[in-house]
Amino acid sequence: MRKRSGLIISIFLLGLGLIGFMLITQGQVDKPAGQIDQPRQTKATKYQPLSTASLKTNRKLQYASIIYYAINHVHIQRWQEVSDLRSGWQVELSKTNGTTRYLVWPDKNITSKEKQLTPNWFEISGRTVIYHSFEVHTAEEDEDQHDATTQDHIVKQINLDRAARKVWRMSGNLVVQNR
């Protein structure tokens, strides 16, 4: 009888051990007191749109959004000269006739010696952004190509492109200088 009860207890303990092992490996064991489940991070995070308010408080983000829009949505060929995202940009503020021109140089590390050709530039007038580009080889009297849009439209287009994260990264690769 003693052998039989020992065998039953051994089988019971073995079964209990197997059930416990299965619960542990399936993650169904209760957490110790005070331990909180952390939500799992997924690769597909929810899109965080850009806002006009964020442009008001972060001028590098504002300039990056203006440059992004120029590269992708302004139909002036010379704006493609600043399309290298890895090199970054140097935005140089220049006062001319009471207006601030924002000169956009390709490469955040560009030197004064390398600044030979008139750069692309933009101006901000209220909520309007006016893009300019000097035409290099032309006999026209007006050697300036230009296009205008609003900052609200720029933000709307960036969000339609789902490019807010890209613009945020661009702002980190941008240097601002005052002339």
N, C-alpha and C positions, 0 to 999 in steps of 0.2 A: 504494500500500500504506500509505503514511504517512497519507493521508486516511482510509483505512478504519480503521486502528488508533486514530486520534484520535476518530473517530465512535463506535467501540465503547467507548472509555474514557469519553467524554462520556455515552453512554447508561447505562453502568455507574454512573457517579457520580450521575447524575440519579435512577436507580432506588434507589441507596443513600440518597440524600437524601430521597426519598419514603418509603421504609421507616422511616427515622429520624424523619421528621415524624409519620408515623402512630403510631409507638411513643410519642412524646412526648405527642401529643394524647390518647392513650388511657391515659396514666399508667402505662405498662408499662416505663418506663426504670428501670434500677437506681438506687437512691438513692446519693448520694455517701457515702463512708465516714464513720461517726459520726452520720449522720442517722437518726432513729428515727421510724417511722410512729406518728402519734398516732391513737388510736381516735376515730372520728367520733361527735360528739354527736348524739343523736337527740332529737326532741321528747318522745317518750314515755319518761320516765325511770322507773326502778323505784320503786315506792312504798316510802317509808321509814316504817315504823310508829312510833307513839309508844310509849314504855315507861313503866312505873311508876317505874323507876329515874331516868329523865330528869325526872320530876315532883319527885322527892326532892331533886334537886340544883339545880333551877331553879324558884323559887317563883312567878315571873311566869308561867311555862309552866303550873304547877299551877293558878293562879287562872284563866288563860285557858281551860284545859280544863274547869274547873268551870263557868265562864260559858258556854262553848260548849254543854255538856251541858244546862244550864238553859234556854238559848234554844231548843234543838232537841228536847229529850226530857222536860223537866219540864212537867207539865200544870197550871201555875199561870199564869194569864193575865198577871199583872203582870210576870213575868220577860220578857215581850216588850218591855217599856219599854227594855231594855238591848240590843236586838237590832241597833242601828245599828253595823255593823262599822267604818265610816269615822270615826265620832266617838270611838270607843274607850271606855275605862272608867277610872274612878278607884276603886280598892279601898282602903277606909279601915279600918284595924285598930282595933277598939274593945274594950277589956276591960270586961266586965259580969259581976259576980258570979263572978269567977274563970274565966270563959269568954271566949275571943276570938271576937268577931263580926267577920265580914268584910263590911262594908257595900259594896254595889256600886252606884256612881253611874254613870248614863249620861253620856258625854262626859268624856274624860280631862282637859279643861280647865274642868270645872265649878267655880264659885266658891262660897264659903260662903253668900253671899247667895242663890244659886240653890237651895240645899239646903233646901227648905221641907217637902217630903213625906217621910215615913219611907221609906227606900230598901229594896230587896230586900237580903237578906243571907244568908250561909251560915255554918255553923260546921263545923269539922273535929274529929272525935272519933276518934282512932286512924286507922283506914282508912275510916271512915264520913264522908260528907258529908251534912249536913242543910241543905236549902234552906228559907228562910223568906220570906214575903211578908206584909206588913201589908195586910189588907183595908180599903179606904178607906171604902166605903159599906155598912156592915153594922150590924145591931143585935145580932149574936151576942156572947156573952161572950168567946169565943176569937176574937179578930180576926186571928189569925196562921194563915195557911195554911202547911203545911210538907210536905215530901217528903224521903225519904232514899234514898241509894244508897251504893255503895262506890267508892273511887277506882279499884279494879281494874275495876269495871263501866264506869266512865266511860272509861277507856283502851280497853277492849274495844270499846265503842260507837263511839268516835272512829275506831278502826281499821276497824270494819265500815263506817262512813260514808266511809272513805278521806279523812279530814279532818285528818290530822296536819299537813300543810303550812299549812292554814288556821289551825289553832290556834297554830302557831309564829308566823304573821304577826300573829295577835291579841295574842300576848304582847308584841310590839313596840309595840302601840298601847294599852298599859295602864300606868297610873301607880299606885304603891303608896304610901300615906301612913299614918303612925302618928298616932293621935289624941293 
